[in-house]
Amino acid sequence: MLENMRNIGIMAHIDAGKTTTTERILYYSGKIHKIGEIDDGAATMDFMKQEQDRGITIASAAITTTWKNHQINIIDTPGHVDFTAEVERSLRVLDGAVAVICAVGWVQPQTETVWKQADEFNVPRICFVNKMDRIGADYFGALNDVKTKFNCEVVALEIPIGQGQDFEGVIDLIEMKEIRWDAATEGEKFFVTEISEENKSEALSWREKLIDTVASNDDDLAELYLEGQEIFNEQIKAAIRKAVIARKLVPFFCGSSRHNQGIQPLMDGIIDYLPCPTEIPPANAIHVKKNEEENVLIECDPQAKTPCGLVFKIQYDPQMGMLCYVRMYAGKISVGNQIYNVGKKKRERVNRILRVNANHMEQMDSVSAGDIAVFVGFKIAQTGDTIGSEGFPVLLESVKFPEPVISIAIEPETMSDRDKLNETLDILSHEDPTFTHRDDEETGQLVISGMGELHLDVLVTRIREDFKCQCRVGAPQVTYRESITSTSDYDETYSRVLAGKEVNASLSIHVEPCETGTGNVYICDVKKDSNIPEEIYDAIEQSINNCFGGGIKMGYPCADICVKLTDIKYDPLTSTTFAFEAAAAEAFDAACNNSSPNLLEPVMNVDIESPSEFIGDAMSQITQRGGIILSMEEKTGGNIVHAQAPMASMFGFSTTLRSVTQGRATFGMTFSHFQQKAK
């Protein structure tokens, strides 16, 4: 029953309590029998050794549990900005999300990042204000901060009984009851009582606000409200659910996950207010046999004749090989079926289907629309691939990932390990779309690239410990880009005698700079001639796309360049695809060199959280490194500085920041854009 299924994600800033909250959900739903603590390295969802050692979530983990006859597929996502790809691909396939907000820190920098990602994928969400028992906790401050920062309508479904060290429990504003949790049973038992006289006036005031807010988003409820008629709790819940699914309303819950308070009402909220797979809009897809611009809507229907699913994550397992995490959008796939990979135009066999329980797997015979499962047996599938049937080949919108901005050189301890290292790097880049590796033609070094220093540190540790491949690494290097600053036209004629046969190709191209951040573009600006084989046009496009990756002068990848094919001369006797590939490459090289090429460096968004007394020193560290302060906001117990700085100047910044702030400031970095490198 799809009505009894929820696909949700837990998202938040690092250390807000995502994994801790997930652990409690699993415990109270009976999925685990002992609560695992992150501080002890025993959290169920942080099952990778590195996650346990570092106390952070690195890979998004999936698990299935049940609560009140509802199946809940949960994905616990990382909070650290270096692992933003894990959040991106998880949100792409979720139907709803729980945003965990720290009661002391309120909306923190990475909260803003994941919230925007959720907006991009139109994910309905509810909020859980965690750490209500901490000194400085302010539930109503967090509520207003979300409302102000994200310009969204919020509604409190609970209010706390006391805050900070005085936190006792919550008042349910719909049922109008007080709830307190029993510490002796780790919060498994809780007590529901009538609202005390001292809390009644505040509870009635907030319930009035709740009904007013919900009624303003629901015409039927508004009519009852204005006429002064009685409004039943089920009507309020139905109206909230409708508004949440339409993304008009964000309900708020509160508690303390670490001390087992507030989780059961949150689980009820997941079922009551987040959508089931049939309540979200149909998925957009493109039918590849028709006009590429023609969109197809994929309804969530388990009875559909043709299956359709999206591979949103790849994970390597030493025993089973590649595990492909698939969200099904239509139809049904069974073990032993042959499936068509639409993008790769290849068939693959489903050897096994598994239900994921973090690092434990359960065998399944089949998986249907709306569900999430792991497929074993695929050889060529990658993140973002659509699987379906040849009879109805549709491509679902893939996941877009940011480009790597930091690189280090890596080499094996011994030459005999070189092949093993290359094989390991292939596996890791297959798993993680933001991790790449290449051989540097000038230095002969093997270079790996990622999203930040922590990202590469984690990957190098995995290479050494998980794959038992010993290696040495160099100092971090910035990944630059090359672009052009002016336009240029170029005519190229390629003429050679190869193996005693004359080959010729002639073409003209126009190059011009694109707007910053738009990427590289190739346009065939000539009317296609039926006398010229299609593979000739394909060869030219392939060659230009290869040139984008090879750079202009320095060998760095190109950025924001538009290339137009303006003329082509074809001789059926002497022209070959190879000749046009070579001509296109030479034309690209000459045209770009004539267009005043320049070097671009990555610029990072830097968010620093610091106590007020150290904020001046923290800002000084940014400006000394060539950064620009964009804005600053004051919060309880500290300030947040938003700045931008060149990536090249930010190496070692964490050590310096800790030094000048006595270890009390933290910061996060995300890639912003490429800009011309300062002389």
N, C-alpha and C positions, 0 to 999 in steps of 0.2 A: 504493500500500500504506500504509494508515493506521498499521500497526505500525512503519513506518520514518519516521514524522513526529513532530516535537516542536515545540510552540508554547511558547516560553519568553520570560521577561523578565529583564533584568538590573536589579536594584534595590539601592539603598544610600543612605547619607548623601552629601551634596555633597562632592566631592573624594576619595571613597574609591577611585575608579578604575573606574567602570562603563564609561564610553565607551572608555577605554584598553583595558580587558579585551575589549570587543566588537571593537575594531580588530584585536587579535591573533587573535581567533577567525576573523575574516574573512580575515586574511592567511594563516593556516595552513591554512584550508580552501580556499584558492585563489580566493576571491571578489574580493579586491583583490591587486594586485601590488606595492604599496608601502605601508608602514605610515604612516598619517597621525597626526601628533601633535597633541593638543589645544593644547599650548603654542605650536605654530606656526600654529594656526587651520586645520589641514588634516585634521581627523578626518572620516572618511567619514560617520559617523552624525550629526555636528554640521554639517549642510549649510546651515542658515540663516545669513545673514550675521551676525546678532546673536550667534548661538551661537559663531561663530568669533571675533568681536570681544571677547566677554566671557569666553570660555573655559569656558562652562557649557552644560549641556543644558537647553533650554527646552521643546521639543516632543518627545513620544515619537516615535522614528523606527523604522520597520519595515524589515527586510531578510531575504531568504531565502538560505540557503547550504546546502552539503551536506558531510557528514563521514562517511566509512565507509559510503557508500550510504544515509545517512539525510538526509532533508530537515529542516532546522532553520529555523523562522520565529522570528527574534529581534526583540524590541522593547526598545530602550534607553530607559529612563525617566529623567526629570529627578530630581535629588536635592534641589533647593531647594524649601522648603516652599510658596513662592508658586505653584508649578506642580503642586500636589497633585492637581488634576483630571486631569492627564496620567497620573499613576500610577494613580489610581482606575480610569479607563476601560481602561487597559492590563491591569491585574490581573483585571478582570472577564472578559476573554476568553482568559486564558492557562491552560495546563494545568500548567505548572511554572515555577519561578523560581530564578535564581541570586542569592543575597544576597552582595554583595561587602562584606567587613568589613575595615577598616583595621587592620593589625597593631599600630599604635601607639595609635590612638584607641579601638580595640575597638568596642563598641556605642555609637554616637553618637545624639543626639536624633532625627534624621530616620530613622535605621535603625529606631528603635522605631516611628515612624509607619508606615513602609512594611511592617514586619513585621506590625503589627496589621491593616493593610489586606489583606495576604495571608491572614491568619487569617480575616478576614471573608469572603473569597471561597474559602476552603478550598483554597489553592494549595500543593501539595507543593513543598519547596525543598531545595536543597543550598547550602552556604556555601563561599566562596572567600576565604581570608584573604590580602589583597593587601599590597604594600609590605613584604615580609619582609626586604628589604635596607636598610630605614631604621633609623637609630639609635633604639633603644628598642623595636624590634619584639619582640612576645611572642605567639607562636602559641597557646601553651597558656593564656595569660591571656585571649585573645580567645575561645577555645573555652569556658572556664569562664564568661566574661561572658555569652555567648549562653545557656548552660544556665541560669544564675541569673536573668537578666533575663526570659527568655521561658518559663521553667519547662518546657523541652522536653528530650528525650533527644538527646544529641549523640554522634557517633562519628567519631573521626579515621581517615580512610582513608590519610592521609599524615602524616608528621612531617618537619619541616625538618632539613636538615644544616647546622647553624649558624644563627644569627639575627643580624639587623642587618648590620654590615659583614662578618661572617663567613659570611653565607648563601651556600651553594654549590649546593644543589639539594634534592631531597626523597627520602624513603624511601617507596616504595609498600608499604603494610602488607599488601596482599592478595597481590601477586606476590612480596613480600619481595625487592625490588631497589632499588638506588640509581639515581636519575636526575639527570643534570647536562646543562645546555644549552650549546650552542656559540655564543658571542657573535659570532663571525665571520660566521655565517649568520643573524644576528638571531633566534636561538633555533629556527630551522627544523629544525636537526639537534640531536639529543640522544643522550646516551650512557647505556646501561643496563648497570650492572655489579652484581656480587655485593656484598652488604653487608659493609663492612669490619669488622674485629674490634672496633675501638673503638666502633662504632655498634651492634654486634649485640645487646648485652644490652638497650639501650633499645628497639630495634626489636622484639625478642621480647616485652618487657613490654607495649608498646603493641598488638602483634598479639593478645596474650592478652586485653587489655581490649576490643579490637574484636570478637573472637569471643564473648566473654562478653556484651557488650551486644547483639549481633545475635541470639544464641541466646535471650536473655531475651525477645525479641520474635517468635520463631519456634519453634513447638512441635516441628517435625520436626528442626530444627537442634539444639534443646535436648536432644532424645533422643539424637542422635549424640554430642553434647558430653559428656553425663552418662555415657554408656556408654564413653567414651574412644575412640570410633572415629575414623578419619581423616575430616576435613572438607575437601572439595575447594573450590577457589577459585570455581568456577561456582556451587556451592551457596551460598557466602557472598554472592556478587553477587545471586543470585536472592532470597535472604532480605532483603538490604538494599533491593532494588528494591521488594519487597512492602511493607516497613515504611515506606519513604519515601512511596509512593503512598497508604498509609493514614494518613500524617502522624503516625507514631509515632516517626520517627527523622530526624535532620538530619545527613547526612554532611559532613565537612570536608575541603577541599583547601587547598593553600597555594602561594604563589609571588610573583613580582614582575612584574606586567604591563608596567610601564615598561621593564624590562630583559629582557622576552621569556622569562620563566621560569615554568613551571607551567601553561601554557595547554592543551597537548595532553591531559594527564591530566584536566583539567577538562572538555574536550570529550568525552572518553570517558565521563566521569561523567554528563554531560547525557544521552547515549544510553543508558547502562547503568541509570541510576537514576530519571530523570524520566519521567513517563507519556506514552504516546501518546494521541491523542484518544479512543480507545475504552476506555481504562483509567480515565477519570475518571467520576464519577457522571453520569447523564443530567441535562440542563438542566431546571430547573423553568419551567413556563409556565402561563398561564391561557387556557382556551378562551373566546373572547369571545362565542360564540353560546350557550354553556351558562351555567349558574350561575357568576357571577364568582368564587365561592369554590372552584370545582372546579379543582384543579391537574392539569396534564398533564405527563408526563415525555417529554422529547425525546431519544431515543436517537441517538447519533452513527452515522448510517447513510447512506452515499453513495447507496444504492439506494432510499431512501425516495421514495415517489411525490410527496410534497409537500415543497418546499424550505422551509428555515427558517434565517434568519441574523439577526445583530444588528449594527446600525451602531454602532461604538464610537468613531469619530473622524471629524470632518469637516475637510478641509483645502482651502483655496482655491488654485487654480493659475491664473495669468493667461491661459494658453493654453487649458486644458481646462475651466476653471470649477471646480465643486465636486467634490472627490474624496471618495468615501465609503469608509472602511475598514470592511470587513465580515468578521466571523468566521462561517463557516458551521457550523451545528449539525446539519442534516439535508438530504438530497437533493442536488440539483445545479442550478446556474443557468448558462445559456449566454448568449453574446452575442446580442442581439436579443430575448431573452425579455421578456415583460411581467410585472412583479412587483407584488404587492399590498403596500402599506404598511399593516400591520394597524392601528396606532394612528391614523394619519391617514385611514384608509378610502379611500385613493386608489391608483390604478395608476400605475406608473412603468416606463419602458423602460430596459433595460440596453444602452447604446450600445457600451461597451467594458469589458473586464475586464483589469486589469493586475496583474502580479506586481511587488511593491514591492522595490526595491533602494535603500533610502535615497532619494536624489533622482533615481535612474534607474528607468525603468519598462520592463517587458517585456510584450508582448501575450499574452493567454491566450484560448483559445476558450471555456473554461468553468471553474467552480470548484465543488468538491464538499465535502461535510461534513468537518469537521476542519481545513480549510484557511483561510488568511487572504488576502484580496485586496482590490484597490481597484476600485470600480464608478464608471464615468463615465456621466453622463446623468440622474441623479436631480435633481429640481428642489426637492422639498419635504422630503426626508429630513433628520432631525436626529439628534444623538447620543442613543443609547438606543432608537431606533426598531427595531421588528421587521419584517423583510421575509419574505414567504412567499406563500401562495396564498389566494384567497377561499374555496376549498373546505375549507380547514383553518386558519381564522384563529386563531392562538395568539399571545399576547403573552409574550415572554421578560422576565424581571426586568430592569428598566432600571437604569442607573447613577445613583446619587444623589450630588449634588454639594453642597459647602458653599456658604452664601450669601456674596456679596461683603461686605467690611467696611470698605473704604476708597474714597473717591470724590474726584474732582477735576473742576472745570469745564473744558470745552474749547470753543474756538470757532475757526472758520476765519479765516485771514489776511484773506481778502476774502469778500464776500457771495456772489460767483459760485462759491466753493468749497463753499458750504453743502450743496448737494445731493450733491456728491462725498464730503464728510465723512460725511454720513448713510449713504450707500451703503457706504462703507468700514466704518463702525461696525456696520452690519448683517452684513457679511461676517465681521468679527472675532467678533461675539457668536454667530454661527452656528457658527464654528470652536470657540470656547471657552465652555463653559457657565457658567464662573465669572466671565465678563465681561458686564456689562450696560450699557445706556445709556438715558437718558430725558431728556425736557424738564422742567425744574423749573417748575411752574406759577406759583410766586410770583416767582421772579427772572427767568424766561424763559431761563435758561442751559441749555446742553446739558451734562449731567452723566454721566461714565462711572465705573463702579465695578469694583473687582477685589479680589484676595486680599491685596495688600500693595504697598508702595512700588515694589519691583523689578518686580512684575507689571505695574503701570500704566506704569512707565518703559519697559519692553520694548514694550508695546502702543503707546505714543505714538511711540516710535522707529520701529516698523513702519508706523504711519500716515504718518509723514513720509518714510521712506526706501523702503519697499516699495510703498506706494500713491501716493507723490509728492503727498501732500495736506498742504499747509503749514497749521499750526495753532498757536494759543497755548493754554497751560494755566495753571490757577490753582493755588493751594496745596492740598495734600491736605486733605480733610474726612472726618470719621468718618461712617459710615452708621449712624444710630440706628434704633431700632424703637419702636413704641408698643404698649402693652398696657393691661389693666384690672386692678384689684385687688379688685373686689367683683362681686356678681351683680346682674342687673337684668332685669325683664320689661317689654315694651313692646308696645302695640297700635297699629297704624297703619292708617288708612283713607285711601286715595288717591281723590280724586274731582275730575275736571276735565271741561271741555267742550272737546274738540279737534276742529277742523274741523267744528263744528256738531253733533258727536256726543258724548254723555255716555259717559265711561269711568270705571269704578270698580274698586277692588281693596281687599280688607281681609285683614290677616294679623296674627299675634302671634308674637313671638320671645322667646327667653330667652337671655341672654348670661352667660357665667361665665369666670373665668380658668382656663387649663389649667396643668398642671405645667410648670415651666421646661424649654424645649428640645423640647417635644412638637410645636410648630407649631400652625397654625390648623386648626380642625375645624368642618365644617358637618354637622349632623345633621337629617334630615327626621323629626321626632318626631310626625308625624300619620299616621294610617292613610290610605293613598291611596284616593281616591274615584274610581270608574270614570267618574263623570259629569264629572270635572275632567280636561281634556286633559293628557297627560304633559308637553307643552311648557310648561305653566304652572309645574309643579314645577321643570323645567329652568331656566326664566327666573329663578326665585327663587334657586336655587343659584348660577347664573352671576353674578347681581347681588351676592350676599353675597361670593363669591370675588373679585369686582372690588373690593369695599369693603375687603377685607383688604389689598389693594395700595395703597389710597388713604389709609390712615391715619385718625386720629380728629380730632386738633386741629392737629398740626404738619405733616401730610402725609407722615410717614414710614410705611413699611409696618408692618402690624400683626404681632404675634408672640404665640403662646400664648393665643389667644382661641377659645372654643367657642361657636358659635351654633346654637341649636336652633329649628327651626320648630315651634311648638306648636299653631297654629290657622290655618285658611285659610277664607275665605268667598268663594265664586265665584258670579257671576251670568252665566249663558250669554249674556244680551242685552248687557251692558255691560262685562264683564271682558275685558281683553286682556293679552297677555304683557307689553307695554310698561308697562301700569298696575301689574302685580305686580313688575316690575323696579324701578320707581320707588318703590313702597311698601316693598320690601325694603331699598332703599338708605337711605330716610329712617328706617325703623325701626332699622337698624343704627347709624346716626349718633346717633340720640337715645338708644338703649339704652346704647351705649358711653360717651357723655358723662355718663350717669347712674351709671356704674360706676367712678367715681374713676380716670380714665385716668392713666397715668404714662409717663415716657420711659425707655427702656432703652438702655444703651450696650454696645458689644462689649468683651469681656474676652479677652485673648490669653494663651495659654501661652507663656512665654518660657524658652528653654534657653540658658544662657551657658556657653561653654567658656573657661576662663581659667587661666593659670599660677597656682600657689599664692600667689605673692607679691602678686598683684593682685586676689585673690578678694574681699577686703574692700571695695576701691574699686568693683568691679563690682556687688556686692550693694547697696552704698550708693546707686548710681545708680538701681537698681530701686525701692528704698524711697522715695527722694526723689520719684519719679514716681507715688506712690500704689500701688505694687505690693506683693505679699505673697510672701515667700520660702517655698516649699513644702518643699523638701528640697535636700540637697547630697550629692554622692558624690565620693569621691577616686579619682583614676586616676593612672597613671604619667605624670608630667610636667604634671599639672594637676588641676583640679576641674571638675565640671559642676554648675551651680546650676539648679534647676527653680523657676520662679516664675510668678506671674500678675500682669498689670497691665492697666489700662484702655488701649484702643487710642489714645484721644485724647492720652494722655501720652507715647506712644512715638515720636512723630515726632522725627527727628533723633537717636534713641538710638544709632545705629551710630557717628555722628561722635563723640559724647561718650564712648562706650565705648572707641573706639580711642584717644582722647586720654588717658584715665586709665589705660590698660593698655599704653601705648606701642605700640599696634597689634597686640598679641599675643593679644587675646581675640576670639572670634567668638560670634555668637548667631543663633538661629532663632526665628521666631514662628509659631504656628498659632492659628487661632480656637478658643476654648474655649466660651463661652456669652455670652448677653446678660444683664445684670443692671441693676437700677434705678440710674439715674444719680445720682451724689452731688450734693447741693445745692451 
